[in-house]
Amino acid sequence: MKTLTYVSTKDVNNLIWPATTEDINIYSSALSVFTDFTTAGPRVIESSIRADELVQLMKKEHVRMKIVVDTDNHFIGVISLDDLSEDVFIKQIANGFKRSELMVADLMRAKEELLALSYTSLKNSDIESLLFSQRHNLLQHLLVIDEDTKAIRGVISSNDVVRQLRLDVDVAFSSFAYTYQSAILGQKDHAKKLKVA
C-alpha cells in the first residue's frame, strides 16, 4: 500500500480549466461542437435494461440520449428521453404491455433506422454548414461515423451547439431545426433590424 500526500489549499487561488476556444461562432469548425468518443467515452446502455428504470437513470445522470449496445458492446441503436416520454409508455400500455415489461430494446431507435454524419465531412465543415444540413432535423442528437473504421466516432448535440454559440434557447426543447432557426435565421432577422435602424 502506498502513502498519499496531502497539501493545504490555504495559498491556492487558481483552478485548472480545460482548453477551450473562446470565440466560437457559426463560422467556427464543426469539430468545436463535436463530442469525440476517442477523448470522451460514449454513454451506453444495454438493450435488456428496463425502460422505466432507464428514465430515472438518465435524469439522475443529466443525459438526454444513450447509445444502446448488446451484451457484446456492439452498437444496435439509440434511445433518448423523447423515446421514453410518458406518452410513449401510455401508448405501449394501451397496446397490452405492462410498464415493468418494457425494455430499452422495445423503445429504442434501431441502427437500421438511423443516419449518421460522416466524420470526414464534419472535419471539413463549419457550424453554419452543419446547422444548415440539419435544418429539418427535429432530434437533439446526431451520430457521427468514422467511415474508415466503420465505427460510431462520436455525437453532436443540439444543446452543445446552443451552449457553444451562447444562444438564448431553452435546451429542454431544443432540436437541430430549432437551433438552426435561432442561430442562422435569428441572425438574419437581427441583421435586418440593424439595417432598418
trRosetta pair geometry for C-beta under 8 A, 3 or more apart (Angstrom, degrees):
i j d omega theta_ij theta_ji phi_ij phi_ji
8 11 7.2 64 104 12 102 83
9 12 4.7 -67 -158 35 67 122
17 20 7.3 -59 143 1 109 107
21 24 5.4 98 98 -61 106 91
21 28 6.9 147 114 -147 146 138
21 32 5.8 -63 42 -129 136 128
23 28 7.7 171 112 -75 65 124
24 28 4.6 -57 -147 -4 68 168
24 32 5.2 -174 -123 143 123 147
24 33 7.8 127 -178 -56 142 90
24 127 7.6 85 174 -31 96 149
24 164 4.7 -55 105 169 151 99
24 165 6.5 -101 113 -81 99 52
25 28 5.5 126 49 -21 50 99
25 127 7.4 -162 119 44 36 135
25 165 6.8 84 -132 -126 39 85
26 126 6.9 74 149 142 56 111
26 127 4.9 -122 -147 85 46 107
26 128 4.1 72 160 -64 103 91
26 131 7.1 -59 -140 18 104 137
26 165 6.8 42 -63 -116 71 128
26 183 5.9 142 -87 164 118 113
26 184 6.8 123 -133 -84 153 76
26 187 7.3 -88 -11 -25 149 160
27 126 5.2 -24 -156 -171 38 149
27 127 7.2 -54 -15 38 11 91
27 128 6.2 5 -79 -10 51 121
28 32 4.9 -28 139 23 123 151
28 126 6.3 132 73 -153 27 91
28 127 5.6 28 62 -10 79 115
28 164 7.9 -120 69 151 147 125
29 32 5.2 114 74 -18 80 95
29 123 8.0 -11 -167 -161 113 42
29 125 7.6 102 -159 86 57 49
29 126 6.2 -78 -105 -111 25 60
29 127 7.7 62 99 -35 18 78
30 33 6.4 -64 -169 42 52 97
30 34 6.5 65 136 -41 73 111
30 122 5.1 -122 101 -167 130 74
30 123 7.8 -109 62 -76 102 11
30 125 4.3 16 -9 91 137 95
30 126 5.9 157 -41 -169 80 10
30 127 5.6 153 -96 -76 63 48
30 129 6.9 -77 -57 66 125 96
30 130 4.4 130 -120 -46 123 133
30 156 7.7 -34 174 -103 97 146
31 34 4.9 -55 -145 23 45 128
31 36 7.9 16 -159 -53 91 117
31 122 6.6 110 -72 142 72 97
31 123 6.3 35 -59 -116 119 54
32 127 7.1 -55 58 -58 106 112
32 164 6.3 139 131 -164 101 151
33 127 6.1 85 -2 -107 133 107
33 130 7.4 -175 60 89 130 164
33 156 5.8 56 120 -144 94 102
33 157 7.9 -131 168 53 93 61
33 160 5.0 141 -164 119 84 107
33 161 4.8 40 -154 -86 150 70
33 164 5.2 -125 -92 17 94 155
34 122 6.4 96 -87 164 143 137
34 144 6.5 7 -145 -12 113 162
34 154 5.6 77 172 109 92 143
34 155 7.8 156 -159 81 63 29
34 156 5.5 -46 -106 -84 62 92
35 40 5.5 -71 -170 69 93 131
35 154 5.0 -177 92 -173 59 109
35 155 5.2 -11 59 62 110 76
35 156 7.1 171 15 -87 79 38
35 157 7.0 34 -9 -6 123 99
35 160 6.9 -159 -39 -66 101 166
36 39 5.0 50 85 24 103 99
36 40 6.6 101 69 27 56 85
36 153 6.7 -33 -142 155 71 88
36 154 4.5 -67 -110 -73 33 147
37 40 6.6 -79 -113 76 35 58
37 41 6.2 48 -157 -135 78 31
37 42 5.0 -6 -119 -46 122 88
37 152 6.9 69 -6 114 153 81
37 153 6.0 -169 29 171 104 35
37 154 4.8 -163 -15 -84 80 69
37 155 7.8 72 -50 -4 98 80
38 153 7.4 -19 -24 -164 96 80
38 154 7.8 -64 4 -60 73 109
40 154 7.9 70 61 -127 93 107
42 67 5.0 -19 169 24 128 140
42 152 7.0 57 -84 104 148 122
42 154 7.9 -157 -82 -119 91 46
42 155 7.6 102 -120 -13 91 117
43 61 7.5 147 -149 142 137 148
43 63 5.6 -132 147 -149 170 164
43 65 7.6 118 75 98 120 60
43 66 5.0 -94 120 -119 95 78
43 67 6.6 129 79 15 55 84
44 66 6.2 116 -139 -180 17 96
44 67 4.9 -44 -103 75 73 90
44 68 7.3 132 -159 -109 75 13
44 69 4.9 11 -172 -5 126 120
44 73 7.2 38 155 -140 166 82
45 49 5.6 -76 175 24 104 145
45 54 6.1 67 -166 -124 159 121
45 57 7.8 129 -106 97 129 144
45 66 4.4 49 -3 136 111 146
45 67 7.5 152 21 74 69 42
45 68 5.9 -37 73 -106 82 62
45 69 7.3 154 72 24 31 79
45 79 6.9 -62 59 45 131 123
45 104 5.9 -170 121 -113 118 163
46 49 5.4 116 71 -26 80 96
46 68 7.5 66 -167 -159 14 70
46 69 6.0 -53 -100 75 54 77
46 70 7.2 57 -145 -154 81 18
46 71 6.7 47 -140 -83 123 55
46 104 7.1 140 103 43 45 144
47 68 5.2 71 -78 180 82 113
47 69 7.2 -138 -25 80 85 29
47 70 6.1 -15 10 -97 120 56
47 76 6.0 -30 -56 72 134 141
47 77 7.5 78 -95 40 112 111
47 103 6.6 60 155 144 65 114
47 104 5.0 -138 -146 86 42 106
47 105 3.9 63 174 -67 106 94
47 108 6.7 -78 -122 0 91 148
48 71 7.6 20 -1 -64 129 93
48 103 5.9 -38 -145 -159 34 135
48 104 7.1 -25 17 36 13 102
48 105 6.8 16 -75 -19 44 118
49 53 6.2 -114 170 76 95 116
49 54 5.5 102 118 -63 122 106
49 103 6.7 128 73 -157 35 80
49 104 5.0 40 59 -19 84 121
50 53 4.3 77 76 9 102 109
50 54 6.9 -168 93 -14 53 84
50 100 6.7 -26 -146 -161 133 55
50 102 7.0 83 -161 81 68 61
50 103 6.2 -70 -106 -107 36 58
50 104 7.8 69 97 -30 6 76
51 54 5.5 -53 -150 30 35 115
51 55 7.0 45 152 -28 64 94
51 84 6.0 -171 179 -121 97 101
51 89 7.6 177 113 -93 127 96
51 102 4.3 -45 26 118 130 101
51 103 6.0 140 -33 -177 88 9
51 104 5.7 155 -85 -73 74 46
51 106 6.6 -79 -43 58 135 105
51 107 5.2 80 -118 12 141 137
52 55 5.8 -38 -157 17 38 116
52 56 7.5 32 151 -9 60 100
52 89 7.3 71 -85 -111 94 135
52 99 5.7 58 -56 161 140 98
52 100 6.7 -56 23 -98 139 48
52 102 6.8 95 -26 65 87 105
53 56 6.0 -58 -161 38 40 108
53 57 6.3 39 146 -20 70 110
54 57 5.3 -57 -144 40 37 114
54 58 6.0 35 159 -20 71 105
54 66 7.5 -117 -165 28 118 144
54 79 7.1 7 147 114 153 142
54 84 6.4 -129 94 -106 106 152
54 104 5.8 93 -42 -83 156 103
55 58 6.2 -59 -149 36 24 107
55 59 6.5 21 155 -15 62 109
55 81 7.2 95 -131 -130 75 78
55 84 4.8 -173 -86 153 94 134
56 59 5.8 -57 -148 38 31 110
56 60 6.2 32 154 -20 66 109
57 60 5.7 -57 -148 37 29 112
57 61 6.2 14 158 -7 66 112
58 61 5.9 -61 -141 47 30 103
58 63 5.2 -97 -153 72 79 82
58 64 7.0 98 173 -101 121 22
58 66 6.7 -119 -96 -27 112 115
58 81 5.9 -167 120 -77 145 95
58 84 7.4 131 30 49 147 155
59 62 7.4 27 -176 -75 32 41
59 81 7.8 96 -67 -110 78 126
63 66 6.5 79 122 -63 133 84
64 80 5.7 15 150 -158 76 93
64 81 5.0 -71 -149 4 70 113
64 82 8.0 41 178 -15 99 83
64 140 5.9 -27 117 93 140 151
64 141 7.4 179 97 -41 101 117
64 157 7.6 113 55 -140 118 125
64 159 7.3 117 18 -11 143 144
65 78 6.0 2 -173 -179 107 112
65 79 7.1 165 -151 88 62 40
65 80 4.3 -25 -97 -100 83 86
65 81 7.5 -90 -63 -4 54 73
65 140 6.8 -168 -36 84 126 106
65 141 4.5 -39 -2 -26 171 157
65 155 7.4 -167 93 -174 133 156
65 157 7.5 -174 26 -103 126 105
66 78 7.1 166 86 -156 41 66
66 79 5.7 -11 59 61 87 87
66 80 7.9 169 18 -86 58 42
67 75 6.3 -47 174 -125 115 92
67 77 7.8 165 -164 96 56 36
67 78 5.7 -41 -111 -103 52 77
67 152 6.8 168 -131 99 148 164
67 155 7.9 -147 -56 -55 112 134
68 75 7.6 92 78 -158 56 53
68 76 5.3 -69 108 70 97 87
68 77 4.3 -5 52 70 124 81
68 78 6.1 -163 2 -89 91 18
68 79 5.5 75 -52 -11 114 101
68 104 5.8 175 -120 146 121 124
68 105 7.5 144 -177 -86 143 57
68 108 4.7 -7 -28 -130 160 156
69 72 7.8 -127 166 74 101 48
69 73 4.9 -3 174 -142 144 39
69 74 6.1 139 -157 61 84 32
69 75 6.1 -46 -101 -89 78 36
69 76 6.3 127 -129 10 25 92
70 73 7.3 -78 65 -6 60 13
70 74 5.0 -6 35 52 105 91
70 76 5.4 85 -40 -31 90 134
75 111 6.1 93 133 -80 94 141
75 151 8.0 141 -7 -151 138 63
75 152 5.6 127 -91 -8 159 126
76 108 7.6 65 108 114 92 152
76 110 6.7 -48 160 -140 76 73
76 111 5.8 -121 -173 -13 29 112
77 108 4.2 106 111 146 137 124
77 109 5.4 176 -170 86 109 47
77 110 4.5 -69 -87 -116 125 31
77 111 5.1 -122 -79 -37 57 67
77 113 7.8 32 -125 39 104 101
77 114 7.2 155 -136 -20 65 130
78 108 6.5 160 80 -164 27 96
78 109 5.5 -14 62 58 80 99
78 111 8.0 100 -12 -81 76 65
78 114 6.7 91 11 -85 113 149
78 141 7.0 -151 177 92 152 135
78 143 7.1 -149 -52 -53 140 121
79 83 5.0 -115 -155 72 72 144
79 84 6.7 65 168 -40 107 106
79 104 5.6 -103 -33 -159 162 95
79 107 6.3 70 -131 102 118 91
79 108 4.2 -74 -68 -107 100 82
79 109 7.0 163 -85 13 50 72
80 83 5.1 106 52 4 66 98
80 84 7.3 -149 101 8 40 91
80 139 7.4 169 -14 -155 163 98
80 140 6.7 140 -147 45 148 110
80 141 6.6 -177 -87 14 127 124
81 84 5.5 -69 -146 52 39 103
81 85 7.0 76 149 -66 66 71
82 85 5.8 -10 -158 -35 38 111
82 139 7.7 -136 36 -127 154 74
82 140 7.7 152 -17 5 127 111
83 88 6.3 83 176 -95 39 171
83 107 5.1 132 157 153 102 99
83 108 6.5 61 160 -109 158 32
83 109 6.6 -126 -91 -27 141 90
84 88 6.4 -110 -134 61 13 140
84 89 7.6 34 -172 -46 54 99
84 107 6.3 90 -83 136 67 151
85 88 4.9 104 58 1 75 100
85 89 7.4 -139 100 -1 44 85
86 89 5.6 -53 -152 37 39 112
86 90 6.2 41 151 -23 69 105
87 90 5.7 -53 -147 35 31 113
87 91 6.5 33 155 -19 64 104
88 91 5.9 -54 -152 34 31 111
88 92 6.5 28 152 -16 64 107
88 107 6.2 82 155 -139 136 120
89 92 5.7 -59 -150 38 32 110
89 93 6.2 32 154 -19 68 107
89 99 5.9 33 -168 -120 115 97
89 102 7.0 -144 -123 23 80 165
90 93 5.7 -54 -146 37 30 111
90 94 6.3 34 152 -21 64 106
91 94 5.6 -54 -149 36 31 114
91 95 6.5 27 151 -16 63 107
92 95 5.6 -58 -152 38 34 111
92 97 4.5 -36 158 49 92 132
92 99 7.8 113 91 -99 114 54
92 102 5.7 53 140 -90 157 135
92 106 7.2 79 -131 144 141 128
92 107 7.5 -58 -62 -81 147 103
93 96 7.8 165 -177 25 30 10
93 97 5.9 -89 -92 71 38 75
93 98 7.3 49 -119 -122 83 23
93 99 6.1 -8 -80 -60 114 79
97 101 5.5 -139 -170 74 88 116
97 102 5.6 75 153 -66 139 93
97 106 7.5 122 -128 -178 160 157
98 101 4.4 86 61 -2 88 109
98 102 7.7 -150 88 -21 49 79
99 102 6.2 -49 -162 11 35 112
102 106 5.0 -116 -155 68 75 145
102 107 6.4 49 173 -32 115 114
103 106 5.1 109 56 -4 67 100
103 107 7.8 -170 92 8 41 87
104 107 6.5 -82 -153 50 34 91
104 108 5.5 41 160 -43 76 112
105 108 6.2 -41 -123 18 24 115
109 113 5.3 -108 -179 77 89 128
109 114 6.1 103 130 -63 112 101
110 113 5.2 91 65 5 76 102
110 114 7.5 -150 101 -12 42 95
111 114 5.5 -62 -148 31 41 116
114 143 6.5 44 160 23 133 134
116 142 7.4 130 -139 172 55 70
116 143 4.0 -59 -115 97 102 100
116 144 6.1 156 179 -111 100 12
116 145 4.0 89 110 -20 139 107
116 152 6.9 -128 -125 -115 156 82
117 121 6.6 -115 177 72 87 112
117 122 5.6 87 134 -59 120 110
117 130 8.0 23 -137 -134 161 92
117 133 7.9 99 -112 114 119 141
117 142 5.7 39 -11 155 118 116
117 143 7.1 170 21 92 74 49
117 144 5.0 -34 71 -108 94 72
117 145 7.2 162 73 19 39 74
117 156 7.3 1 31 11 143 125
118 121 4.2 75 76 11 106 104
118 122 6.7 -170 94 -12 54 84
118 144 7.6 4 115 -158 8 75
118 145 6.5 -42 -107 67 43 84
118 147 5.7 -5 -138 -32 97 119
119 122 5.4 -54 -146 36 34 116
119 123 6.4 42 154 -27 66 100
119 144 5.2 93 -80 162 77 105
119 145 6.4 -122 -22 90 92 34
119 146 4.7 -5 10 -93 148 61
119 147 6.9 -155 33 -1 91 76
119 153 4.7 30 -77 34 137 160
119 154 7.6 96 -102 28 109 97
120 123 5.9 -49 -153 26 30 113
120 124 7.0 6 156 -1 60 109
120 147 6.4 -46 -6 24 116 117
121 124 6.1 -71 -153 47 35 100
121 125 6.2 35 152 -31 69 118
122 125 5.7 -67 -144 31 31 115
122 130 7.2 49 -129 -96 78 114
122 144 5.7 -8 -28 -136 158 129
122 156 7.9 -167 -131 -45 135 133
125 129 4.3 -125 -160 81 103 130
125 130 5.5 118 132 -53 133 84
126 129 5.3 97 54 10 69 100
126 130 7.1 -127 102 -4 37 92
127 130 5.4 -55 -148 38 36 116
127 131 6.2 32 157 -17 70 106
127 161 6.6 147 -154 -139 116 104
127 164 7.8 -152 -104 99 149 129
127 165 7.1 165 155 -69 158 118
127 183 7.6 -90 138 162 114 153
128 131 6.0 -58 -147 39 27 106
128 132 6.2 28 154 -20 64 108
128 183 7.9 -151 -103 131 64 118
128 184 6.5 112 -140 -96 82 110
129 132 5.6 -53 -143 36 30 113
129 133 6.3 29 157 -18 64 106
130 133 6.0 -60 -152 36 27 107
130 134 6.4 -1 157 3 63 115
130 156 7.2 -116 -175 176 137 167
130 161 7.8 -154 105 -104 128 135
131 134 5.9 -73 -144 52 31 97
131 135 6.6 67 151 -72 65 76
131 161 7.0 138 -79 -170 106 152
131 176 6.8 -171 -135 -171 63 87
131 179 6.3 -119 -128 112 113 97
131 180 4.4 158 172 -101 99 82
131 183 5.8 -95 -134 72 170 133
131 184 5.8 174 112 -31 133 122
132 135 5.7 -11 -155 -37 35 115
132 180 6.9 129 -83 -137 33 121
132 184 6.8 106 -73 -85 79 165
134 137 4.2 -45 -169 17 84 130
134 142 6.5 -80 -105 -68 140 148
134 176 3.7 -68 144 164 122 143
134 177 7.3 -121 139 -60 75 53
134 180 6.5 -172 89 -54 78 125
135 176 7.3 -107 -80 133 17 94
135 177 6.0 70 173 -120 40 66
135 180 4.3 -171 -114 157 72 171
135 181 7.9 109 -151 -48 86 68
135 184 7.8 -58 -101 45 112 145
136 177 5.8 29 -140 -95 15 113
137 142 7.0 15 169 -77 163 112
137 175 6.6 -157 113 161 69 99
137 176 3.9 16 77 59 110 130
137 177 5.7 -174 63 -41 46 84
138 175 4.9 -17 -164 -178 41 158
138 176 7.6 -90 -58 44 10 81
138 177 5.5 -14 -85 7 54 131
139 142 7.2 130 93 -65 114 69
139 158 7.9 163 112 -17 52 124
139 175 6.0 113 62 -148 12 100
139 176 6.7 13 68 4 61 104
140 157 6.0 9 154 -156 87 77
140 158 4.9 -106 -147 28 61 108
140 159 6.4 23 -170 -21 113 94
140 174 6.3 90 -116 94 100 80
140 175 5.7 -89 -73 -112 63 57
140 176 7.4 169 -116 -29 26 73
141 155 5.6 -14 -166 -173 104 118
141 156 7.1 151 -155 79 53 48
141 157 5.5 -21 -100 -103 76 69
141 158 7.5 -104 -61 -3 37 80
142 155 6.7 146 75 -161 46 66
142 156 4.6 -14 60 58 102 97
142 157 7.9 -169 22 -75 72 27
142 176 6.8 55 -42 -63 121 141
143 152 5.6 -60 -167 -138 115 109
143 154 7.9 161 -158 95 54 36
143 155 5.7 -38 -106 -103 49 79
144 152 7.2 101 72 -165 49 66
144 153 5.0 -64 108 65 94 99
144 154 4.8 -5 54 65 117 76
144 155 6.4 -163 9 -83 88 25
144 156 6.4 79 -39 -18 114 93
145 150 7.5 -3 -180 -146 111 34
145 151 7.1 166 -153 87 73 29
145 152 5.8 -53 -100 -105 70 48
145 153 6.2 125 -150 2 16 93
146 149 4.6 20 103 37 119 99
146 150 7.4 -66 88 -9 73 15
146 151 5.4 -3 49 60 105 79
146 152 7.8 89 11 166 80 5
146 153 4.0 104 -36 -62 96 120
147 150 7.0 24 -159 -75 34 54
149 153 7.7 114 53 -76 119 94
152 155 7.8 15 172 -57 111 82
156 160 6.7 -123 -166 58 60 127
156 161 7.2 46 173 -45 101 106
157 160 4.3 96 66 -2 94 100
157 161 7.2 -158 97 -4 55 80
158 161 5.4 -50 -155 34 41 116
158 162 6.4 47 147 -23 68 102
158 174 4.8 -163 117 135 117 109
158 175 5.6 124 10 -175 173 17
158 176 4.8 -136 -86 -69 120 55
158 178 7.3 79 169 60 147 90
158 179 4.6 -160 -164 -22 104 142
159 162 5.4 -49 -148 34 35 115
159 163 6.4 33 153 -17 66 104
159 171 4.4 67 -127 -154 102 116
159 174 5.7 141 -79 63 67 138
160 163 5.7 -53 -146 38 33 110
160 164 6.1 30 157 -17 67 108
161 164 6.0 -57 -142 39 27 107
161 165 6.1 8 164 -1 65 114
161 167 7.8 12 124 5 76 129
161 176 7.8 70 28 -116 153 69
161 179 5.3 70 93 -177 129 150
161 183 7.2 -68 151 -48 112 152
162 165 6.4 -70 -144 49 21 97
162 167 4.8 -89 -148 50 71 111
162 169 4.7 -103 -137 62 128 124
162 171 5.7 -177 77 -92 152 93
162 174 5.5 -85 -44 -116 146 164
162 179 5.7 -110 -65 -115 88 111
162 182 7.5 28 -113 83 92 147
163 166 7.2 19 -178 -76 32 45
163 171 7.4 17 -51 -83 91 137
165 183 5.6 2 143 -114 168 118
167 179 7.0 144 49 -141 166 77
167 182 5.0 84 -172 135 138 129
167 183 5.9 -75 -84 -75 138 83
167 186 7.7 110 -142 59 111 158
168 182 7.4 -155 61 -162 62 125
169 173 8.0 -129 172 72 86 82
169 174 5.3 73 144 -90 125 113
169 178 6.8 134 -151 135 130 108
169 179 6.6 34 -133 -101 178 68
169 182 5.1 -35 -71 -101 122 175
170 173 5.1 34 93 29 106 99
170 174 6.9 -173 89 -43 51 84
171 174 5.0 -35 -135 1 45 124
173 178 7.0 -60 126 109 81 179
174 178 5.4 -146 -146 81 55 125
174 179 5.6 54 -171 -58 109 96
175 178 4.7 91 45 11 77 101
175 179 6.8 -141 88 -5 37 89
176 179 5.6 -56 -142 40 31 112
176 180 6.2 39 155 -25 65 103
177 180 5.7 -51 -151 31 29 114
177 181 6.7 28 151 -17 62 104
178 181 5.7 -51 -151 35 35 112
178 182 6.3 30 152 -15 66 108
179 182 5.7 -57 -146 41 32 109
179 183 5.8 15 163 -7 70 115
180 183 6.3 -63 -132 46 23 97
180 184 5.4 -20 -175 22 65 118
180 185 7.0 57 135 -4 70 99
181 184 7.3 -55 -104 54 12 82
181 185 4.8 -32 -150 42 53 127
181 186 6.5 79 142 -34 56 91
182 185 7.5 19 -21 56 12 85
182 186 4.7 7 -166 -17 36 142
183 186 6.3 45 -21 39 7 111
183 187 6.6 -1 161 -20 42 110
184 187 6.0 -57 -154 29 22 109
184 188 6.9 17 152 -14 59 105
185 188 5.6 -52 -151 35 38 112
185 189 6.4 39 151 -18 68 103
186 189 5.7 -53 -148 37 33 111
186 190 6.2 34 151 -20 65 106
187 190 5.4 -54 -147 37 33 113
187 191 6.2 35 152 -22 66 103
188 191 5.6 -50 -146 34 32 112
188 192 6.5 36 152 -21 63 101
189 192 5.7 -50 -150 32 33 112
189 193 6.6 34 151 -19 63 103
190 193 5.7 -53 -153 35 33 112
190 194 6.6 35 149 -21 64 104
191 194 5.6 -52 -150 33 35 114
191 195 6.5 36 152 -21 66 103
192 195 5.8 -54 -150 34 33 111
192 196 6.5 33 152 -21 65 105
193 196 5.7 -54 -150 33 33 112
193 197 6.5 31 154 -19 65 106
194 197 5.9 -56 -150 35 32 110
